[in-house]
Amino acid sequence: MRQFPVRGAGLGLRRALLPELAALGDTAVDFLELAPENWMGVGGRFGRQFRTLAERFPLVCHGLSLSLGGPAPLDTEFLRALRGFLDAFEVRCYTEHLSYCSDDKGHLYDLMPIPFTEEAVVHVAKRIRQTQDLLGRRIGIEHVSYYAAPGQQLSEIEFINSVLREADCDLLLDVNNIYVNSVNFAYDPYEFLAGIDGDRTVYVHVAGHYVEAPDLRVDTHGADVIDPVWSLLAAAYDRWGPMPTLLERDFNFPPMAELLGELEQIRSMQKQAGLHVAAG
């Protein structure tokens, strides 16, 4: 049986949600995800609240700034500090984006698409292996939503799977990103799901997005999950079993009861998938 770093349904740890998260019972969420850049070295009231939550709930970290596909050298000083943070708070899993967000002049404050080329596969895989060595652990990479494919030589699925193999790393499977990209680039999301190396998945992201136009979706994490994305999540469970799943919500927060309702939908789907696996 596959071993995952966490189980069940998780929620993103955001400062705007701190009071509501602190008031939750210990079984309301199964794990919390945070961007380590937002919490490393934080003291005072926020630091105390974070440490209390870290003692109550399992943690996973999803990075924002490593820039795995970027041209500038990896920030080894940051990685050393990150390793200390992950160890100190017994973080179960660390993931980053399969993208870049900086160059030798500084940070771009956005997730830019890596060209889908063989050269880029070698470049980013080398940086992932270096990151794993410096952190002393395997990491997962998340395939990102994107809106342009400059210099494309490989398909998106070929690029992702090639990086996973070359780097020998794990996958953070994001079903909302699959859906968004499938609309923006007119492909079948279920075929994409069937083609990705999902056996490497450590956990799953599900989220809402913004409808800019009939043929354009923007990955915002600021809205409720829609039915086609729930259906894609169900298909992922049917294929690989009830994997741990994180509900991403970054802004435009509804009442906590509504977020917990979406978590219960995840749990219900996981239970059904578990019954299906047991019956099979």
C-alpha positions as CSV (number, residue, x, y, z in Angstrom):
1,M,0.0,0.0,0.0
2,R,1.3,3.5,-0.9
3,Q,2.4,5.7,2.0
4,F,1.5,9.4,1.9
5,P,3.0,12.1,4.1
6,V,-0.5,13.1,5.3
7,R,-4.1,11.8,5.0
8,G,-7.5,13.2,4.5
9,A,-8.5,16.7,3.6
10,G,-6.3,19.8,4.3
11,L,-6.6,23.6,4.2
12,G,-4.1,26.3,3.5
13,L,-2.7,28.2,6.5
14,R,-3.4,31.9,5.7
15,R,-3.0,34.8,8.1
16,A,-6.5,36.0,7.4
17,L,-7.8,32.6,8.6
18,L,-5.7,32.4,11.8
19,P,-8.6,33.2,14.3
20,E,-10.9,30.7,12.6
21,L,-8.3,28.0,12.4
22,A,-7.4,28.5,16.1
23,A,-11.1,28.0,17.0
24,L,-11.4,24.7,15.1
25,G,-11.5,21.3,16.8
26,D,-8.6,19.0,16.3
27,T,-10.5,16.8,13.7
28,A,-11.9,19.7,11.6
29,V,-9.0,19.5,9.2
30,D,-6.5,16.7,8.7
31,F,-3.5,18.8,7.8
32,L,-2.4,22.4,7.0
33,E,-0.4,23.7,4.1
34,L,1.7,26.8,4.3
35,A,4.2,28.7,2.2
36,P,7.4,28.6,4.3
37,E,8.5,32.0,3.0
38,N,5.6,33.5,4.8
39,W,6.4,32.0,8.2
40,M,10.1,31.5,8.5
41,G,11.4,33.8,11.2
42,V,8.0,35.2,12.1
43,G,7.7,36.1,15.8
44,G,5.3,38.0,17.9
45,R,1.5,37.2,17.9
46,F,1.6,35.6,14.5
47,G,4.6,33.4,15.4
48,R,2.8,32.2,18.6
49,Q,-0.4,31.4,16.7
50,F,1.6,29.5,14.1
51,R,3.5,27.4,16.6
52,T,0.2,26.5,18.4
53,L,-1.3,25.3,15.1
54,A,1.9,23.4,14.2
55,E,1.6,21.5,17.5
56,R,-2.1,20.6,16.7
57,F,-2.0,19.7,13.0
58,P,0.3,17.9,10.6
59,L,2.1,20.4,8.3
60,V,3.1,20.4,4.6
61,C,4.9,23.2,2.9
62,H,4.4,24.5,-0.6
63,G,7.1,27.0,-1.6
64,L,6.8,30.2,-3.7
65,S,10.2,31.5,-4.4
66,L,12.7,28.7,-5.2
67,S,12.4,29.4,-9.0
68,L,13.4,25.9,-10.0
69,G,13.3,26.8,-13.7
70,G,15.1,30.1,-13.4
71,P,18.5,31.1,-14.8
72,A,20.1,32.4,-11.6
73,P,21.8,30.0,-9.2
74,L,19.7,28.4,-6.5
75,D,19.6,30.3,-3.3
76,T,21.6,27.9,-1.1
77,E,21.4,30.2,1.9
78,F,17.6,30.1,1.7
79,L,17.6,26.4,1.3
80,R,19.8,25.9,4.4
81,A,17.3,28.1,6.4
82,L,14.4,26.2,4.9
83,R,15.9,22.8,5.9
84,G,16.1,24.1,9.5
85,F,12.5,25.2,9.4
86,L,11.2,22.0,7.9
87,D,13.1,20.0,10.5
88,A,12.1,22.2,13.4
89,F,8.3,21.9,12.7
90,E,8.4,18.3,11.5
91,V,7.0,19.2,8.1
92,R,5.7,16.1,6.4
93,C,6.3,17.2,2.8
94,Y,7.9,20.0,0.9
95,T,6.7,20.9,-2.7
96,E,7.5,23.7,-5.2
97,H,6.2,24.9,-8.5
98,L,7.5,23.6,-11.8
99,S,8.1,27.2,-13.0
100,Y,10.4,30.1,-12.4
101,C,9.9,33.4,-10.6
102,S,13.2,35.2,-10.7
103,D,16.3,35.9,-12.7
104,D,19.7,37.4,-11.9
105,K,18.1,40.8,-11.3
106,G,15.6,39.7,-8.7
107,H,12.1,38.3,-8.2
108,L,9.4,38.7,-10.7
109,Y,6.5,37.9,-8.2
110,D,4.7,35.6,-10.6
111,L,5.0,32.0,-11.7
112,M,6.4,32.0,-15.2
113,P,6.1,29.0,-17.6
114,I,9.3,27.0,-18.3
115,P,9.8,26.4,-22.0
116,F,8.7,22.8,-22.8
117,T,12.1,21.7,-24.2
118,E,14.6,18.9,-23.6
119,E,17.2,21.5,-22.6
120,A,14.8,22.8,-19.9
121,V,14.1,19.3,-18.7
122,V,17.8,18.8,-18.0
123,H,18.2,22.2,-16.5
124,V,15.3,22.0,-14.0
125,A,15.9,18.4,-13.1
126,K,19.5,19.2,-12.1
127,R,18.2,22.0,-9.9
128,I,15.6,19.7,-8.3
129,R,18.2,17.1,-7.5
130,Q,20.4,19.8,-6.0
131,T,17.5,21.0,-3.9
132,Q,16.8,17.5,-2.7
133,D,20.5,17.1,-1.7
134,L,20.6,20.4,0.2
135,L,17.3,19.7,2.0
136,G,18.1,16.1,2.7
137,R,14.7,14.9,1.5
138,R,12.7,14.2,-1.6
139,I,10.5,17.1,-2.8
140,G,7.3,17.2,-5.0
141,I,6.8,19.5,-7.9
142,E,3.5,21.0,-8.9
143,H,2.6,21.4,-12.6
144,V,1.4,25.0,-12.9
145,S,-1.3,26.8,-14.8
146,Y,0.1,28.8,-17.6
147,Y,-1.1,31.2,-20.4
148,A,1.7,31.0,-23.0
149,A,4.1,28.2,-24.1
150,P,7.2,30.0,-25.5
151,G,9.6,27.8,-27.5
152,Q,7.6,24.7,-27.1
153,Q,9.1,21.4,-28.4
154,L,7.4,18.9,-26.1
155,S,3.8,18.6,-25.0
156,E,3.0,19.7,-21.5
157,I,2.5,16.1,-20.3
158,E,5.8,15.0,-21.9
159,F,7.6,17.8,-20.2
160,I,6.2,17.1,-16.8
161,N,6.8,13.4,-16.9
162,S,10.3,13.9,-18.3
163,V,11.2,16.2,-15.4
164,L,9.8,13.7,-12.9
165,R,11.9,10.9,-14.3
166,E,15.1,12.9,-14.8
167,A,14.9,14.4,-11.3
168,D,13.5,11.3,-9.6
169,C,11.2,13.5,-7.5
170,D,7.6,13.4,-6.4
171,L,4.4,15.1,-7.8
172,L,1.9,17.5,-6.4
173,L,-1.1,16.8,-8.5
174,D,-3.3,19.9,-9.1
175,V,-6.6,19.0,-10.7
176,N,-7.7,22.6,-11.0
177,N,-4.6,23.5,-12.9
178,I,-5.3,20.6,-15.3
179,Y,-8.8,21.9,-15.8
180,V,-7.7,25.5,-16.3
181,N,-5.0,24.5,-18.8
182,S,-7.4,22.2,-20.6
183,V,-9.8,25.1,-21.3
184,N,-7.0,27.6,-22.2
185,F,-5.2,25.2,-24.5
186,A,-8.2,23.1,-25.7
187,Y,-7.3,19.6,-24.6
188,D,-9.1,16.8,-22.8
189,P,-8.4,17.0,-19.1
190,Y,-9.2,13.3,-18.6
191,E,-6.7,12.3,-21.2
192,F,-4.1,14.5,-19.5
193,L,-4.9,13.0,-16.1
194,A,-4.5,9.5,-17.6
195,G,-1.1,10.4,-19.1
196,I,0.6,12.0,-16.0
197,D,2.8,9.9,-13.8
198,G,0.3,10.0,-10.9
199,D,2.0,7.2,-9.0
200,R,4.5,9.8,-7.8
201,T,1.8,11.9,-6.2
202,V,2.3,13.0,-2.6
203,Y,-1.0,14.9,-2.3
204,V,-3.5,16.7,-4.4
205,H,-4.6,20.4,-4.8
206,V,-8.1,21.3,-5.6
207,A,-9.2,25.0,-6.0
208,G,-11.5,27.5,-7.6
209,H,-10.6,29.9,-10.5
210,Y,-11.9,32.9,-12.4
211,V,-13.7,32.8,-15.7
212,E,-12.2,35.5,-17.8
213,A,-13.9,34.4,-21.1
214,P,-15.4,31.2,-22.5
215,D,-12.0,30.0,-23.6
216,L,-9.9,31.6,-20.8
217,R,-9.7,30.6,-17.1
218,V,-7.4,32.2,-14.6
219,D,-6.1,30.2,-11.7
220,T,-6.9,32.5,-8.7
221,H,-7.7,30.3,-5.7
222,G,-10.3,32.9,-4.9
223,A,-13.6,31.1,-5.6
224,D,-15.5,27.9,-4.8
225,V,-14.5,24.7,-6.6
226,I,-16.7,24.1,-9.6
227,D,-18.4,20.8,-10.6
228,P,-16.0,20.0,-13.5
229,V,-13.0,20.2,-11.2
230,W,-14.8,18.0,-8.6
231,S,-15.4,15.5,-11.3
232,L,-11.7,15.6,-12.3
233,L,-10.8,15.0,-8.7
234,A,-13.1,12.0,-8.6
235,A,-11.4,10.6,-11.7
236,A,-8.0,11.0,-10.0
237,Y,-9.3,9.0,-7.0
238,D,-10.7,6.4,-9.3
239,R,-7.4,6.0,-10.9
240,W,-5.0,6.2,-7.9
241,G,-7.2,5.8,-4.9
242,P,-8.3,8.4,-2.2
243,M,-5.1,10.5,-2.1
244,P,-4.8,13.3,0.5
245,T,-6.2,16.5,-0.9
246,L,-5.6,20.2,0.0
247,L,-8.3,22.8,-0.6
248,E,-6.5,26.0,-1.8
249,R,-8.1,29.3,-0.9
250,D,-5.9,32.4,-0.9
251,F,-8.4,35.3,-0.7
252,N,-12.0,36.2,-1.0
253,F,-12.6,33.9,2.0
254,P,-16.1,32.7,2.7
255,P,-17.3,31.9,6.2
256,M,-15.3,29.0,7.7
257,A,-18.4,26.8,7.6
258,E,-18.4,27.0,3.8
259,L,-14.7,26.0,3.6
260,L,-15.4,23.1,6.0
261,G,-18.3,22.1,3.7
262,E,-15.8,21.8,0.8
263,L,-13.5,19.7,3.0
264,E,-16.4,17.4,3.8
265,Q,-17.0,17.0,0.1
266,I,-13.4,15.9,-0.3
267,R,-13.7,13.5,2.6
268,S,-17.0,12.1,1.2
269,M,-15.3,11.5,-2.2
270,Q,-12.3,9.9,-0.6
271,K,-14.6,7.6,1.4
272,Q,-16.4,6.5,-1.8
273,A,-13.1,6.0,-3.6
274,G,-11.9,3.9,-0.7
275,L,-15.0,1.7,-0.8
276,H,-14.5,1.3,-4.6
277,V,-10.8,0.3,-4.1
278,A,-11.8,-2.2,-1.3
279,A,-14.6,-3.7,-3.5
280,G,-12.1,-4.0,-6.4
